[in-house]
């Protein structure tokens, strides 16, 4: 993980390469974080990949409810040569939760982007097959959003099969 100076050097490189791309930097719980403009995520991630952060360790969604912008997409990048890690965060409004897909940079981003779409409703523009991956296609809503109603359908077990479905055996 870059220290504070290393983090600022990376952020300044990004600011020069793509003006307006960096919103903030921080070191949180020992992790270097760069918050970026979501409209420039592809350019930022391309630059970081070319700089050596070639491994996309994870891509996941977050709901910061009740804060706005509420939704987040987090990319955890590793530089395997320098043994460095950096977190790239983009925040999106629930009104228009769109961000560019990075499947062209990392084909392994395919399923994580689909999961983020399925669970949080983030639309990854340019994704080759953006559809639900965990929930049925006709499912309404996004179960990982914090305002999603808790509860749901009863689970069928052998001990409650008659109770839930009224079957007589």
Secondary structure, DSSP 8 states (H G I E B T S, - for coil): ---HHHHHHHHHHHHHHSTT-EEEEEEETTEEEEEE-GGGHHHHHHHHHHHT--EEEEEEEEE-TTSSS-EEEEEEEEETTTTEEEEEEEEE-SSS-EEE--TTT-TTHHHHHHHHHHHH--EEET-TT-S-SSS-TT--S-TTSTTS-S--S----GGGHHHHH----
